[in-house]
Amino acid sequence: MKPALYLMAGGGTGGHVIPAIAVAREIARAGHEVLFVGTERGVESRLVPAAGFRLEKIRVGGLKNLGLATRLTSVWQLLSETVAQVKRFGEWNPSVVLSTGGYVAGPPVLAALMRGVPLVVMEPNAVPGATNRWISRWVKRALISFAETAGYFPAGRTELTGLPVREEFFRIQPKSRGQEFTVLITGGSQGSRTLNNAARRSWGLFRQSGLPVRFIHQTGTPAHEEIAREFASAGIAGEVRAFIPDMPAAFAEADLIICRSGAGAVSELAAAGRPSVLVPFPHAADDHQLKNGQALERAGAAILSLDRDWTGERLFEIVRSLYQDHDRLKAMGESARKFAHPEAARRAAEILLEETIDRPEGSRNNTYQ
């Protein structure tokens, strides 16, 4: 098979970019070229070049929860960048486009459909977003993480590959019961006001109870200084950090993880086989975090709590209950591991290569500007 060019469309957050980079590495390992399309302000502007891949930058914005003027500007950017992408596709001649989502994927995805380039989407949520539901009939393959997602795409076009996750999460061993019960709280790199506030209101309850609980808490930068100062005087064991650079190591220490239920978070929980309490972000697009959390709860891998119900008292009661029920914790971790897909990146790359093989033989320009 001659070297081909594969285009990765998706960006804005690490959840869209990191899985694409994992697949791109597998594609490059097979001797092919990879080109990313993203924006200057998204995390792709930092992560993609650091991974050694070329990033083609476009200007495009989201459409949801915006004022009229900003929305009109975004629509104009979407249209103009789509026209530009259609032209660039003629120069690049990509063999396949992989979309990992985010508003930045719009122009290259539309260009792929207009140019007749095979489109593969990676849909990590239990219920696809509005865009993937809209384009589902034209998708060549859909790489999904939940079995129930298959119903949103044409029959025979989905495969349960899972979401690519860093290998370090799969190396985490089951946690043995120790003298301390370690609880990891993380609302993502930016933190979560709901999780932060519930945590700080629970400290007095834990101190009074005498439970041997230790906290590892990622607050996000904005709230870190204030929460760290309060924690230092709370008389509770643990550490409060703005950002945890080595999250797999934090997972390995944790007996229980309290977090949001975005696709990346639930995939990491599955890879690590860790029990969790999931508090879905209530404003997530199409309420996909709630659907993700419900899927894990049905499987017995997590306890689900709505954002509006998450308080310091509820946090304390759940932790106390699970501390006293090690068998349930163990069963939750084992159930979480059933959602893991350690070969997700490799299988996704294989699917992209398969779609290239299925295309009629043709020439392409192996250099791009």
Stockholm file with secondary structure:
# STOCKHOLM 1.0

chainA/1-369         MKPALYLMAGGGTGGHVIPAIAVAREIARAGHEVLFVGTERGVESRLVPAAGFRLEKIRVGGLKNLGLATRLTSVWQLLSETVAQVKRFGEWNPSVVLSTGGYVAGPPVLAALMRGVPLVVMEPNAVPGATNRWISRWVKRALISFAETAGYFPAGRTELTGLPVREEFFRIQPKSRGQEFTVLITGGSQGSRTLNNAARRSWGLFRQSGLPVRFIHQTGTPAHEEIAREFASAGIAGEVRAFIPDMPAAFAEADLIICRSGAGAVSELAAAGRPSVLVPFPHAADDHQLKNGQALERAGAAILSLDRDWTGERLFEIVRSLYQDHDRLKAMGESARKFAHPEAARRAAEILLEETIDRPEGSRNNTYQ
#=GR chainA/1-369 SS CCCCEEEEEECSSHHHHHHHHHHHHHHHHTTCEEEEEECSSSTHHHHHHHTTCEEEECCCCCCTTCCHHHHHHHHHHHHHHHHHHHHHHHHHCCSEEEEEESGGGHHHHHHHHHHTCCEEEEECSSSCCHHHHHHGGGCSEEEESSGGGGGGSCTTCEEECCCCCCHHHHTCCCCCCCSSEEEEEECCTTCCHHHHHHHHHHHHHHHHHTCCEEEEEECCHHHHHHHHHHHHTTTCEEEEESCCSCHHHHHHHCSEEEECCCHHHHHHHHHHTCCEEECCCTTSGGGHHHHHHHHHHHTTSEEECCGGGCCHHHHHHHHHHHHTCHHHHHHHHHHHHTTCCTTHHHHHHHHHHHHHHTSCCCCCCSCCC
#=GC SS_cons         CCCCEEEEEECSSHHHHHHHHHHHHHHHHTTCEEEEEECSSSTHHHHHHHTTCEEEECCCCCCTTCCHHHHHHHHHHHHHHHHHHHHHHHHHCCSEEEEEESGGGHHHHHHHHHHTCCEEEEECSSSCCHHHHHHGGGCSEEEESSGGGGGGSCTTCEEECCCCCCHHHHTCCCCCCCSSEEEEEECCTTCCHHHHHHHHHHHHHHHHHTCCEEEEEECCHHHHHHHHHHHHTTTCEEEEESCCSCHHHHHHHCSEEEECCCHHHHHHHHHHTCCEEECCCTTSGGGHHHHHHHHHHHTTSEEECCGGGCCHHHHHHHHHHHHTCHHHHHHHHHHHHTTCCTTHHHHHHHHHHHHHHTSCCCCCCSCCC
//
